[in-house]
Amino acid sequence: MNKSKAIREFKSAHPKAGPTETSRALLRKGIKVTPVYVSTVLSNASKASGRKRRGRAKAARGGDQFSVSALVKAKKFAEEMGGIAQAKAAIDAVAKLL
C-alpha cells in the first residue's frame, strides 16, 4: 500500500482526525509521513472528487475578418466618395435611415 492510499483509508476510518494525528497514527504503523504531506494528499483528493474543471477558453479572434474582395470594394467606394472621411459620413447617414 502506498502512503497516499494509507492516508485516505485512515481519514475515511477517522474523519475527525487532523493532519498531525493522522501522521502520528501512520508512523505507529511504520508509514512515515509529515502533517504537511497529509494535508496535501487530502486537499488533492477533495479537489479530484469535486466538479470537473472547465476546459481552456477558445482564443479570441484577431479582429473582424474581411475577404479580399470586400476590402477591394470598400477601397473603391472610399475613392468614389473622395476619401475615408466622406465614405464614413455616407455610411453613417445610411445607418440613420435604417
C-alpha positions as CSV (number, residue, x, y, z in Angstrom):
1,M,0.0,0.0,0.0
2,N,1.4,3.4,-0.9
3,K,1.4,6.4,1.5
4,S,-1.4,8.3,-0.1
5,K,-3.7,5.4,0.0
6,A,-2.9,4.8,3.6
7,I,-3.7,8.4,4.4
8,R,-7.0,8.3,2.6
9,E,-8.0,5.0,4.3
10,F,-7.1,6.3,7.7
11,K,-9.0,9.5,7.1
12,S,-12.1,7.6,6.0
13,A,-11.9,5.5,9.2
14,H,-11.2,8.6,11.4
15,P,-12.9,11.6,9.7
16,K,-12.3,14.0,12.6
17,A,-8.5,13.3,12.8
18,G,-6.3,16.2,11.9
19,P,-3.1,16.0,9.8
20,T,-0.8,15.8,12.9
21,E,-2.9,13.0,14.4
22,T,-3.0,11.2,11.1
23,S,0.7,11.4,10.6
24,R,1.4,10.1,14.1
25,A,-1.0,7.2,13.8
26,L,0.5,6.2,10.4
27,L,4.0,6.4,12.0
28,R,3.0,3.8,14.6
29,K,2.1,1.6,11.6
30,G,5.5,2.1,10.1
31,I,4.4,4.7,7.5
32,K,6.4,7.9,7.8
33,V,4.5,11.0,6.5
34,T,4.6,14.6,7.6
35,P,1.4,16.5,8.6
36,V,2.0,18.8,5.6
37,Y,2.0,15.8,3.2
38,V,-1.2,14.5,4.8
39,S,-2.8,17.9,4.2
40,T,-1.6,17.9,0.6
41,V,-2.9,14.4,-0.1
42,L,-6.3,15.2,1.4
43,S,-6.6,18.5,-0.4
44,N,-5.8,16.9,-3.7
45,A,-8.3,14.1,-3.0
46,S,-11.1,16.6,-2.3
47,K,-10.3,18.6,-5.5
48,A,-10.4,15.4,-7.6
49,S,-13.8,14.4,-6.2
50,G,-15.4,17.8,-6.9
51,R,-16.9,19.2,-10.1
52,K,-14.7,18.8,-13.2
53,R,-12.9,21.9,-14.3
54,R,-13.9,23.6,-17.5
55,G,-11.6,23.5,-20.4
56,R,-9.5,26.3,-21.6
57,A,-11.4,29.1,-23.3
58,K,-11.1,29.5,-27.0
59,A,-8.6,32.1,-28.2
60,A,-10.0,35.4,-29.2
61,R,-10.1,36.0,-32.9
62,G,-7.7,38.6,-34.3
63,G,-10.5,41.0,-35.1
64,D,-13.1,41.1,-37.8
65,Q,-12.2,39.1,-40.8
66,F,-12.9,40.5,-44.2
67,S,-12.4,38.9,-47.6
68,V,-10.0,40.5,-50.0
69,S,-12.9,41.2,-52.5
70,A,-14.8,43.0,-49.8
71,L,-11.8,45.1,-48.9
72,V,-11.3,46.0,-52.6
73,K,-14.9,47.1,-52.9
74,A,-14.6,49.2,-49.7
75,K,-11.5,50.9,-51.2
76,K,-13.2,51.6,-54.4
77,F,-16.2,53.1,-52.5
78,A,-13.9,55.3,-50.5
79,E,-12.2,56.5,-53.6
80,E,-15.5,57.3,-55.3
81,M,-16.7,59.2,-52.2
82,G,-13.5,61.3,-52.1
83,G,-11.8,59.7,-49.1
84,I,-12.3,57.7,-46.0
85,A,-13.9,60.5,-44.0
86,Q,-16.6,61.1,-46.7
87,A,-17.2,57.3,-47.0
88,K,-17.7,57.1,-43.2
89,A,-20.1,60.0,-43.3
90,A,-22.1,58.4,-46.1
91,I,-22.3,55.1,-44.2
92,D,-23.3,56.9,-41.0
93,A,-26.1,58.7,-42.9
94,V,-27.3,55.3,-44.3
95,A,-27.2,53.8,-40.8
96,K,-29.5,56.6,-39.6
97,L,-32.0,55.7,-42.3
98,L,-32.1,52.1,-41.3
